[in-house]
Amino acid sequence: MAARKARGAKASSRRGAVARKTRETDVDVSLSLDGGAVSAGTGIPFFDHMLDQLGRHGGLSLSVKAAGDLQVDAHHTVEDVGIAVGEALRQATADKAGLARYGHAVVPLDEALVEAVVDLSGRPHLTWNARLPSGKRFIGTYDVDLTQDFFQALVNHARITLHVNVRQGRNLHHVVEAIFKSTARALRAALRREGDGIPSTKGVL
């Protein structure tokens, strides 16, 4: 069973920090919903680029450090980063009072167009309508199939709902980058402050 340690389980409002170490990976993530520096070092250059997009377009301060068994492949590293980012986001949104809750973004990147919709519902769900362009599987050393695995891990541990719809796209780099950017922008909208109450008729999320 994976060994976990969550630093700051009672983190200050709108912040989260997670250290997760297993036999396969060693991941350290910290984030703040109020913006700041973004850095990522996972040993997978394109994935680092995508995490940078997630932080910057999400309006987050985000630091990700990961060492994994890349000699096997990148799956464990990408998935475990998704788990840690999700857990840190769940910490940072533990008090949902005043948050917009819902976010929607449609992001173009040249010929690619991707829609993302987020609900900070407390219920993990991913709808993935993202048929990627055929004929190529890797961007550098990054296996694009891992994109869905990353977001599945993130939504499971952040306990959010995410719908991703790739409307069109030819260039694989553009499509994957637009997925990260649109999700980041939808998160940014969902995390904005709107008053003081819990955004649910139940009174809890």
C-alpha positions in Angstrom: 0.0 0.0 0.0 1.3 3.5 -0.8 2.7 5.4 2.1 1.4 8.9 2.3 2.1 12.0 4.3 0.1 15.2 3.9 1.7 18.3 5.2 -0.6 20.9 6.4 -3.8 18.8 6.5 -5.2 21.7 8.4 -3.6 24.1 5.9 -4.4 27.8 6.1 -7.3 29.0 4.0 -6.9 28.5 0.3 -3.6 26.6 0.6 -2.7 23.0 0.3 0.5 21.0 0.6 1.1 17.2 0.0 4.1 15.0 0.2 3.5 11.5 -1.2 6.1 8.8 -1.3 5.7 5.3 -2.6 8.1 2.6 -3.9 7.6 4.1 -7.4 7.5 7.9 -6.9 8.3 10.7 -4.5 6.0 13.7 -5.1 5.9 17.1 -3.3 3.2 19.6 -4.2 2.2 22.9 -2.7 -0.4 25.3 -4.0 -2.3 28.5 -3.2 -5.5 29.7 -4.8 -4.4 33.3 -4.6 -1.6 33.1 -7.2 2.1 33.5 -7.2 5.1 31.5 -8.6 4.7 28.4 -10.6 7.3 25.7 -11.0 7.4 22.0 -12.0 10.1 19.5 -12.1 9.0 15.9 -12.9 11.7 14.7 -15.3 9.1 14.8 -18.1 9.6 18.1 -19.9 6.3 18.3 -21.8 4.4 17.4 -18.6 6.3 20.1 -16.7 5.1 22.5 -19.5 1.5 21.4 -19.0 1.7 21.8 -15.2 3.0 25.3 -15.8 -0.1 26.0 -17.9 -2.3 24.6 -15.2 -0.8 26.9 -12.6 -0.5 30.0 -14.6 -3.9 29.9 -16.3 -5.6 28.6 -13.1 -4.4 31.7 -11.2 -2.6 29.4 -8.8 0.7 29.4 -7.0 1.9 25.9 -7.8 5.1 24.0 -7.0 5.5 20.4 -8.2 8.6 18.3 -7.5 8.5 14.6 -8.5 11.0 11.8 -8.9 9.7 8.6 -10.3 10.6 5.3 -12.0 10.9 6.8 -15.5 13.1 3.9 -16.5 9.9 1.9 -16.4 7.7 4.6 -18.0 6.0 7.8 -17.0 2.7 6.4 -15.9 3.4 6.2 -12.1 4.9 9.7 -12.1 2.1 11.4 -14.0 -0.7 9.7 -12.1 0.9 10.3 -8.7 1.4 14.0 -9.5 -2.4 14.1 -10.3 -3.2 12.5 -7.0 -1.0 15.0 -5.1 -2.3 18.0 -7.0 -5.8 16.8 -6.4 -5.3 16.3 -2.7 -3.6 19.8 -2.3 -6.6 21.4 -4.2 -9.0 19.6 -1.9 -7.2 21.0 1.1 -7.2 24.5 -0.4 -10.9 24.3 -1.1 -12.0 22.7 2.2 -13.9 25.8 3.0 -16.0 26.4 -0.1 -17.9 29.4 1.4 -18.0 32.2 -1.1 -16.6 30.2 -4.0 -18.4 30.4 -7.3 -18.3 26.6 -7.5 -18.9 26.4 -11.2 -16.5 27.2 -14.0 -16.6 27.0 -17.8 -14.0 27.8 -20.4 -13.5 27.3 -24.1 -9.9 27.7 -25.2 -8.5 27.8 -28.7 -5.0 27.1 -29.6 -4.6 27.7 -33.3 -6.8 25.0 -35.0 -7.5 23.2 -31.7 -10.6 24.1 -29.6 -11.3 22.5 -26.2 -14.1 23.1 -23.7 -13.8 22.3 -19.9 -16.5 22.6 -17.3 -15.8 22.3 -13.6 -18.1 21.8 -10.5 -16.5 21.9 -7.1 -19.2 19.5 -6.1 -17.4 17.3 -3.5 -18.2 14.3 -5.9 -15.5 13.0 -8.1 -16.4 12.6 -11.7 -14.6 12.9 -15.1 -16.3 12.9 -18.5 -13.6 12.7 -21.1 -14.8 13.4 -24.7 -11.3 13.8 -25.9 -10.5 11.8 -29.0 -6.9 12.8 -29.7 -5.5 13.2 -33.2 -4.3 9.8 -34.6 -0.9 9.0 -36.0 1.2 10.1 -33.0 1.3 9.0 -29.4 4.2 10.8 -27.8 5.1 14.5 -27.5 8.8 14.3 -26.6 8.9 11.7 -23.9 5.3 12.3 -22.8 2.8 9.6 -23.6 -0.4 11.5 -24.4 -2.6 8.6 -23.2 -1.5 9.7 -19.7 -3.4 12.9 -20.0 -6.7 11.3 -19.1 -5.0 9.3 -16.2 -3.7 12.6 -14.8 -7.1 14.3 -14.8 -8.8 11.2 -13.5 -6.4 11.1 -10.5 -6.9 14.9 -10.0 -10.7 14.8 -9.9 -10.8 11.7 -7.7 -8.6 13.3 -5.0 -9.8 16.9 -5.4 -13.4 15.6 -5.3 -14.6 17.7 -8.2 -16.5 17.1 -11.4 -14.8 17.8 -14.7 -16.1 17.5 -18.2 -13.6 17.8 -21.1 -14.8 18.1 -24.7 -12.3 18.4 -27.5 -14.3 20.1 -30.2 -11.6 20.0 -32.8 -7.9 19.8 -33.4 -5.3 18.4 -35.7 -2.0 19.1 -33.9 -1.5 16.8 -30.9 0.5 19.3 -29.0 -2.1 22.0 -29.5 -5.0 19.7 -28.4 -3.3 18.5 -25.2 -2.2 22.0 -24.3 -5.7 23.4 -24.8 -7.0 20.6 -22.5 -4.8 21.8 -19.7 -5.4 25.5 -20.4 -9.2 25.2 -20.6 -9.3 23.1 -17.4 -7.2 25.7 -15.7 -9.4 28.5 -16.9 -12.5 26.7 -15.8 -11.0 26.1 -12.3 -10.0 29.7 -12.1 -13.7 30.7 -12.7 -15.0 28.1 -10.2 -12.5 29.3 -7.5 -13.4 33.0 -7.7 -15.1 34.5 -4.7 -18.8 35.3 -4.9 -20.2 36.4 -1.5 -19.9 34.4 1.7 -22.3 31.5 1.6 -21.9 27.9 0.6 -22.9 27.6 -3.1 -25.4 24.8 -2.6 -29.0 24.5 -1.4 -27.9 21.7 0.8 -25.7 24.1 2.8 -22.7 21.9 2.4 -20.4 20.6 -0.4 
